[in-house]
């Protein structure tokens, strides 16, 4: 995650998120809003007053679009969207719901997201809606992604009630744990997303400022070169600037990066980690002055059948006008390119010319949003192998990983986006779970 200031332009300051750490199209599950699993920490870090919520009645929550057939289409909402056909769909969504209520459940342990949605809701929702959603959330192809790992709430809903809609409506029956005041507020106001006044980078900065005075040593920008077991059972971490000894390691490294530093005796673990793929995404931030968007909302997604190279465009200045700065009103956009289609569209992520990506983003904005002037500011970043892909069988792979760690009694916890969720909230939740398990072992 990272926030980048635009710098000064005639006295106008602005801020953008330069990494795809915030999910392009939240929330991935329609059953509940993305409440804040870290809200006690947000308050403890003194950031509660900096939280920028997007409540359920905000245009960025209510208005989401698809670009298909050469036009923007607002996603259906409300009773009207259920009872009558709303483009780009050829029939009322009510019939897709009826199909789900009548379709038999299956007992397969996993299937692709596309196959699952096609079976339960029909081909059109699979080809257009779920294809676009997977591109927005995972920058991935719904035909190879796993429903069980990518959308566990949908998978479990069918298993519980035979119908996805019934399963979501009736819930899992599990009681919620104690929630902080901020989490309760997020749920009550149906937040669809959130940010911080200084950008998501301020979360990491505040955490560092909180930890250092409490005796925590932080070594930033120090790549891990090797991870070896010492004869006394501890880990020896070889960094670029020295070594560190540790009783237990909690790794948030991408799976493939961790695989390359593990000791030889952990080769079975390394092999499993190498088989968790990740895709690259180009993030192009654009700022325009003196123009207006043709629609107001969160943004729009583009199905792969329309343009495989372009994942979607987020209308940042709609959701978070607080980041616009103190100058005249501006339009800030984030264009996401590539993902599972990066190499076929742009070539090697490590060698692609930023000018090519900028041109592609500007053309997309001109064609799809009608903004003709050149942007007054632009930032192009290519994030290589940044979003893990939970392909078919991912759940089995994570089970084998956990089993190896348990059988070998390795003092190693794996957290981060490679295993149980790619969003910021998912990563923080996995870290909390790992720490809770570790503390339980120490009691």
C-alpha positions as CSV (number, residue, x, y, z in Angstrom):
1,X,0.0,0.0,0.0
2,X,1.2,3.5,-0.6
3,X,0.0,7.1,-0.9
4,X,1.7,9.5,-3.2
5,X,1.4,13.3,-3.2
6,X,0.9,14.9,-6.6
7,X,3.1,17.8,-5.6
8,X,2.2,21.4,-6.2
9,X,0.4,22.6,-9.3
10,X,-0.5,26.3,-9.0
11,X,-1.0,25.8,-5.3
12,X,-3.2,22.7,-5.7
13,X,-2.1,19.7,-3.6
14,X,-3.6,16.2,-4.1
15,X,-3.1,12.7,-3.0
16,X,-3.5,9.3,-4.7
17,X,-3.1,5.7,-3.8
18,X,-0.3,4.4,-6.1
19,X,-0.7,0.7,-5.3
20,X,-3.6,-1.7,-5.8
21,X,-3.7,-2.4,-2.0
22,X,-7.2,-1.1,-1.8
23,X,-9.4,-3.5,-3.7
24,X,-10.5,-2.0,-7.0
25,X,-14.1,-3.1,-6.6
26,X,-15.2,-3.5,-2.9
27,X,-16.8,-5.4,-1.4
28,X,-16.1,-8.9,-2.9
29,X,-18.9,-10.5,-1.0
30,X,-22.4,-9.0,-1.2
31,X,-23.5,-10.3,2.2
32,X,-21.9,-7.7,4.4
33,X,-19.9,-4.4,4.3
34,X,-16.2,-4.5,4.8
35,X,-16.1,-3.5,8.4
36,X,-12.7,-2.7,10.0
37,X,-11.1,-5.7,11.6
38,X,-8.3,-3.4,12.8
39,X,-10.5,-0.8,14.3
40,X,-9.2,-1.1,17.8
41,X,-5.7,-0.6,16.4
42,X,-6.9,2.4,14.4
43,X,-8.1,4.0,17.6
44,X,-5.0,3.1,19.5
45,X,-2.8,4.6,16.8
46,X,-4.8,7.8,17.0
47,X,-6.2,7.5,13.5
48,X,-9.9,7.2,14.2
49,X,-10.4,10.8,13.4
50,X,-8.6,10.3,10.0
51,X,-10.9,7.6,8.8
52,X,-12.7,8.5,5.6
53,X,-15.8,6.2,5.2
54,X,-17.9,5.7,2.2
55,X,-21.4,4.9,3.7
56,X,-24.1,3.0,1.9
57,X,-26.0,6.0,0.8
58,X,-23.0,7.7,-0.8
59,X,-23.0,7.8,-4.7
60,X,-19.8,5.8,-4.7
61,X,-21.6,3.0,-2.9
62,X,-24.9,3.2,-4.8
63,X,-23.6,3.8,-8.3
64,X,-21.3,1.3,-9.9
65,X,-20.9,0.8,-13.6
66,X,-19.8,-1.7,-16.3
67,X,-18.4,-0.6,-19.6
68,X,-19.5,-3.1,-22.3
69,X,-20.8,-2.8,-25.8
70,X,-19.1,0.6,-26.1
71,X,-21.2,2.2,-23.3
72,X,-21.4,2.7,-19.6
73,X,-24.2,0.8,-17.8
74,X,-25.2,1.3,-14.2
75,X,-25.4,-1.9,-12.3
76,X,-29.0,-2.7,-11.3
77,X,-30.1,-1.8,-7.9
78,X,-33.5,-1.7,-6.1
79,X,-36.7,-3.4,-7.1
80,X,-36.7,-2.0,-10.6
81,X,-33.4,-3.7,-11.4
82,X,-34.8,-7.0,-10.3
83,X,-38.2,-6.9,-12.1
84,X,-37.2,-5.6,-15.6
85,X,-34.2,-6.1,-17.9
86,X,-31.5,-3.5,-17.3
87,X,-28.7,-3.3,-19.8
88,X,-26.2,-4.9,-20.2
89,X,-28.4,-7.8,-19.1
90,X,-31.0,-9.2,-21.5
91,X,-33.4,-10.4,-18.8
92,X,-34.5,-9.3,-15.4
93,X,-32.2,-10.4,-12.6
94,X,-35.2,-11.9,-10.8
95,X,-34.9,-14.9,-13.2
96,X,-31.3,-15.4,-12.2
97,X,-32.5,-15.5,-8.5
98,X,-35.2,-18.0,-9.3
99,X,-32.7,-20.2,-11.1
100,X,-30.5,-20.2,-8.0
101,X,-33.5,-21.1,-5.7
102,X,-34.4,-24.0,-8.0
103,X,-31.0,-25.3,-9.0
104,X,-29.7,-28.4,-7.1
105,X,-26.6,-28.1,-5.0
106,X,-23.5,-30.1,-6.0
107,X,-21.0,-31.8,-3.8
108,X,-17.8,-31.0,-5.8
109,X,-15.1,-29.8,-3.4
110,X,-14.2,-26.8,-5.7
111,X,-15.0,-25.3,-9.1
112,X,-14.1,-22.2,-11.0
113,X,-15.9,-19.0,-10.1
114,X,-17.2,-18.8,-13.7
115,X,-18.6,-22.4,-13.6
116,X,-20.2,-21.8,-10.2
117,X,-22.0,-18.6,-11.2
118,X,-23.0,-20.1,-14.6
119,X,-24.5,-23.1,-12.9
120,X,-26.4,-21.2,-10.2
121,X,-27.3,-17.9,-12.0
122,X,-26.8,-18.3,-15.7
123,X,-24.3,-17.7,-18.4
124,X,-24.9,-13.9,-18.7
125,X,-24.1,-13.2,-15.1
126,X,-21.0,-15.4,-15.3
127,X,-19.7,-13.9,-18.6
128,X,-20.4,-10.2,-17.7
129,X,-20.9,-9.6,-14.0
130,X,-18.6,-12.2,-12.4
131,X,-16.0,-11.9,-15.1
132,X,-15.8,-8.1,-14.3
133,X,-15.9,-8.6,-10.6
134,X,-13.0,-11.0,-10.6
135,X,-11.0,-8.6,-12.7
136,X,-11.8,-5.8,-10.2
137,X,-11.0,-7.7,-7.1
138,X,-8.3,-10.1,-8.1
139,X,-7.2,-8.7,-11.5
140,X,-7.8,-12.3,-12.5
141,X,-9.7,-14.7,-14.8
142,X,-12.9,-16.1,-13.3
143,X,-12.4,-19.2,-15.5
144,X,-9.4,-20.3,-13.5
145,X,-10.0,-18.8,-10.1
146,X,-11.5,-20.9,-7.3
147,X,-14.9,-20.2,-5.9
148,X,-14.1,-21.9,-2.6
149,X,-11.0,-19.7,-2.0
150,X,-11.9,-16.5,-3.7
151,X,-15.6,-16.2,-2.5
152,X,-15.9,-18.6,0.4
153,X,-19.1,-16.9,1.6
154,X,-20.8,-17.9,-1.7
155,X,-19.4,-21.4,-1.6
156,X,-20.5,-22.0,2.0
157,X,-23.9,-20.4,1.4
158,X,-24.7,-23.1,-1.2
159,X,-23.4,-25.9,1.0
160,X,-25.6,-24.7,4.0
161,X,-28.9,-23.9,2.3
162,X,-28.6,-25.4,-1.2
163,X,-29.2,-21.9,-2.5
164,X,-26.6,-19.1,-2.6
165,X,-29.3,-16.4,-2.0
166,X,-30.9,-18.3,0.9
167,X,-27.5,-19.1,2.4
168,X,-26.5,-15.4,2.4
169,X,-29.9,-14.2,3.6
170,X,-30.1,-16.7,6.5
171,X,-26.4,-16.4,7.5
172,X,-24.0,-18.9,8.9
173,X,-25.6,-19.0,12.3
174,X,-22.3,-18.0,13.9
175,X,-22.4,-15.2,16.4
176,X,-20.2,-12.1,15.8
177,X,-17.5,-11.5,18.2
178,X,-17.2,-8.3,20.2
179,X,-17.0,-5.3,17.9
180,X,-15.4,-2.0,18.5
181,X,-17.3,1.2,18.2
182,X,-15.8,1.9,14.9
183,X,-16.7,-1.5,13.5
184,X,-20.3,-1.1,14.8
185,X,-20.5,2.3,13.1
186,X,-19.1,0.8,9.8
187,X,-21.8,-1.9,9.9
188,X,-24.6,0.4,10.8
189,X,-23.7,2.9,8.1
190,X,-23.0,0.1,5.6
191,X,-19.6,1.3,4.6
192,X,-18.6,0.0,1.2
193,X,-15.0,1.1,1.5
194,X,-12.8,3.4,3.6
195,X,-9.5,5.2,3.5
196,X,-7.5,7.5,5.7
197,X,-7.0,11.3,5.3
198,X,-3.3,10.8,4.6
199,X,-3.8,7.8,2.4
200,X,-3.4,4.1,3.4
201,X,0.3,4.7,3.8
202,X,-0.4,6.6,7.0
203,X,-1.6,3.4,8.6
204,X,1.9,1.8,8.3
205,X,3.5,5.1,9.3
206,X,1.4,5.4,12.5
207,X,2.1,1.8,13.3
208,X,5.9,2.4,13.0
209,X,5.6,5.5,15.2
210,X,3.7,3.6,17.8
211,X,6.1,0.6,17.9
212,X,9.5,2.2,18.0
213,X,9.1,3.9,21.4
214,X,7.9,0.6,22.8
215,X,11.2,-1.2,22.1
216,X,10.3,-2.7,18.7
217,X,13.2,-2.7,16.3
218,X,12.1,-2.0,12.7
219,X,14.4,-2.6,9.8
220,X,12.9,-1.1,6.7
221,X,14.2,-1.6,3.1
222,X,16.3,-4.5,4.2
223,X,15.5,-7.5,1.9
224,X,15.6,-11.0,3.4
225,X,18.3,-13.0,1.7
226,X,18.2,-16.3,3.6
227,X,16.2,-18.0,6.3
228,X,18.0,-20.8,8.1
229,X,17.4,-22.9,11.3
230,X,20.1,-22.4,13.9
231,X,21.3,-25.6,15.8
232,X,19.4,-24.3,18.9
233,X,16.1,-24.3,16.9
234,X,15.9,-20.5,16.4
235,X,15.8,-18.9,13.0
236,X,18.8,-17.0,11.5
237,X,17.6,-14.3,9.1
238,X,20.2,-13.0,6.7
239,X,19.4,-9.4,5.6
240,X,21.1,-7.1,3.3
241,X,22.6,-5.3,6.3
242,X,23.3,-8.1,8.7
243,X,21.7,-11.0,10.5
244,X,18.9,-11.4,13.1
245,X,18.1,-14.3,15.4
246,X,14.4,-15.1,16.1
247,X,12.5,-17.7,18.1
248,X,9.5,-17.4,15.7
249,X,9.1,-15.8,12.3
250,X,5.8,-14.4,11.0
251,X,6.2,-14.0,7.3
252,X,4.1,-11.6,5.2
253,X,6.3,-12.1,2.1
254,X,4.6,-13.1,-1.1
255,X,4.6,-16.9,-1.4
256,X,7.1,-17.1,-4.3
257,X,9.5,-14.7,-2.5
258,X,9.4,-16.7,0.7
259,X,10.1,-19.9,-1.3
260,X,13.4,-18.6,-2.5
261,X,14.8,-17.9,1.0
262,X,13.7,-21.1,2.8
263,X,16.3,-23.7,3.9
264,X,16.8,-26.9,1.9
265,X,15.0,-29.0,4.5
266,X,11.8,-27.0,3.8
267,X,11.9,-27.7,0.1
268,X,8.4,-29.4,0.2
269,X,7.0,-26.2,1.6
270,X,8.9,-24.1,-1.0
271,X,7.4,-26.2,-3.8
272,X,3.9,-25.5,-2.6
273,X,4.6,-21.8,-2.3
274,X,6.0,-21.6,-5.8
275,X,2.7,-22.9,-7.1
276,X,0.7,-19.9,-5.8
277,X,0.8,-17.6,-8.9
278,X,0.5,-13.8,-8.9
279,X,-0.3,-11.3,-11.6
280,X,1.1,-7.9,-12.3
281,X,-1.0,-4.7,-12.4
282,X,-0.1,-1.3,-13.9
283,X,-1.7,1.5,-11.8
284,X,-2.0,4.8,-13.7
285,X,-3.2,7.8,-11.6
286,X,-4.6,10.7,-13.6
287,X,-5.7,14.2,-12.5
288,X,-7.8,16.5,-14.7
289,X,-8.8,20.1,-14.2
290,X,-11.8,21.9,-15.6
291,X,-13.7,18.7,-16.6
292,X,-16.6,16.7,-15.2
293,X,-17.4,13.0,-15.2
294,X,-20.4,11.9,-17.3
295,X,-21.6,9.8,-14.3
296,X,-21.1,9.9,-10.5
297,X,-20.2,6.7,-8.7
298,X,-17.4,4.5,-7.5
299,X,-16.1,3.6,-11.0
300,X,-16.5,1.1,-13.7
301,X,-15.2,-2.3,-14.6
302,X,-14.6,-3.7,-18.0
303,X,-15.3,-7.4,-18.8
304,X,-12.5,-9.3,-20.6
305,X,-14.7,-9.8,-23.6
306,X,-14.8,-6.0,-24.1
307,X,-11.1,-5.2,-23.5
308,X,-8.8,-7.7,-21.8
309,X,-6.0,-5.2,-21.2
310,X,-8.2,-2.7,-19.2
311,X,-9.5,-3.9,-15.8
312,X,-11.4,-0.8,-14.8
313,X,-11.3,2.8,-13.8
314,X,-11.9,4.1,-10.3
315,X,-13.4,7.6,-9.8
316,X,-11.2,8.6,-6.8
317,X,-12.4,12.2,-6.6
318,X,-16.0,10.9,-6.1
319,X,-15.3,8.5,-3.2
320,X,-12.7,10.6,-1.5
321,X,-12.9,14.3,-2.4
322,X,-10.9,15.0,0.8
323,X,-7.8,13.9,-1.2
324,X,-8.4,16.5,-3.9
325,X,-6.3,19.1,-2.1
326,X,-7.0,22.8,-1.4
327,X,-7.1,24.1,-5.0
328,X,-9.9,24.0,-7.5
329,X,-12.1,21.0,-7.9
330,X,-10.4,18.3,-9.9
331,X,-11.2,14.9,-11.3
332,X,-8.9,12.1,-10.0
333,X,-8.9,8.7,-11.7
334,X,-7.1,5.4,-11.2
335,X,-6.8,3.2,-14.3
336,X,-5.9,-0.4,-13.7
337,X,-4.3,-2.3,-16.5
338,X,-3.1,-5.8,-17.1
339,X,-3.6,-8.4,-14.4
340,X,-3.9,-11.9,-15.8
341,X,-3.7,-10.4,-19.2
342,X,-0.6,-8.2,-18.7
343,X,1.9,-10.2,-20.8
344,X,-0.4,-10.7,-23.7
345,X,-1.4,-7.0,-23.7
346,X,1.9,-5.2,-22.8
347,X,4.7,-7.8,-22.7
348,X,7.2,-8.2,-19.9
349,X,6.1,-6.2,-16.8
350,X,9.7,-5.5,-15.9
351,X,10.4,-4.0,-19.4
352,X,7.2,-2.3,-20.4
353,X,7.5,1.4,-21.2
354,X,5.6,3.7,-18.8
355,X,4.7,5.9,-21.8
356,X,2.8,3.0,-23.4
357,X,0.8,2.4,-20.3
358,X,0.0,6.1,-19.9
359,X,-1.2,6.3,-23.5
360,X,-3.4,3.3,-23.0
361,X,-4.9,4.8,-19.9
362,X,-5.5,8.2,-21.5
363,X,-7.2,6.6,-24.5
364,X,-9.4,4.6,-22.2
365,X,-10.5,7.7,-20.3
366,X,-11.2,9.5,-23.6
367,X,-13.2,6.7,-25.1
368,X,-15.1,5.5,-22.0
369,X,-15.6,8.8,-20.0
370,X,-15.3,11.4,-22.8
371,X,-12.5,13.4,-21.1
372,X,-10.7,14.9,-24.0
373,X,-8.1,17.2,-22.4
374,X,-4.7,15.8,-21.4
375,X,-4.3,15.1,-17.7
376,X,-2.5,17.8,-15.7
377,X,-0.8,15.2,-13.6
378,X,0.0,11.5,-14.1
379,X,1.8,8.7,-12.2
380,X,2.5,5.3,-13.7
381,X,3.5,2.4,-11.5
382,X,3.9,-1.3,-12.5
383,X,3.4,-3.6,-9.6
384,X,5.0,-6.9,-10.5
385,X,3.4,-10.1,-9.3
386,X,1.4,-8.1,-6.8
387,X,-2.0,-9.9,-6.6
388,X,-2.0,-13.7,-5.8
389,X,-4.3,-15.9,-7.8
390,X,-6.3,-18.5,-5.9
391,X,-6.7,-21.0,-8.6
392,X,-8.6,-24.3,-8.5
393,X,-7.3,-26.4,-5.6
394,X,-5.8,-23.4,-3.7
395,X,-7.6,-24.6,-0.5
396,X,-5.8,-28.0,-0.8
397,X,-2.5,-26.3,-1.2
398,X,-3.0,-24.1,1.9
399,X,-4.0,-27.2,3.8
400,X,-0.8,-29.0,2.8
401,X,1.2,-26.0,3.7
402,X,-0.3,-25.8,7.2
403,X,0.1,-29.5,7.6
404,X,3.8,-29.3,6.8
405,X,4.3,-26.5,9.3
406,X,2.6,-28.5,12.0
407,X,4.3,-31.8,11.3
408,X,7.7,-30.3,11.1
409,X,6.9,-28.0,14.1
410,X,8.4,-25.1,12.3
411,X,8.2,-21.8,14.3
412,X,6.9,-20.1,11.2
413,X,3.5,-18.3,10.6
414,X,2.4,-17.4,7.1
415,X,0.2,-14.3,6.7
416,X,-0.5,-11.8,3.9
417,X,-2.3,-11.9,0.6
418,X,-1.0,-15.2,-0.7
419,X,-3.2,-17.4,1.4
420,X,-6.7,-16.4,2.7
421,X,-7.6,-13.0,1.1
422,X,-6.1,-10.3,-1.0
423,X,-7.6,-7.1,0.5
424,X,-6.1,-4.9,3.2
425,X,-8.8,-6.1,5.7
426,X,-8.0,-9.7,4.8
427,X,-4.3,-9.3,5.4
428,X,-4.8,-7.6,8.8
429,X,-7.3,-10.3,9.8
430,X,-4.8,-13.1,8.9
431,X,-2.1,-11.3,11.0
432,X,-4.4,-11.1,14.0
433,X,-5.3,-14.8,13.7
434,X,-1.6,-15.8,13.5
435,X,-0.6,-13.7,16.5
436,X,-3.6,-15.1,18.5
437,X,-2.5,-18.6,17.7
438,X,1.1,-17.8,18.6
439,X,0.1,-16.3,22.0
440,X,-2.1,-19.3,22.7
441,X,1.0,-21.6,22.2
442,X,3.0,-19.5,24.7
443,X,0.4,-19.7,27.5
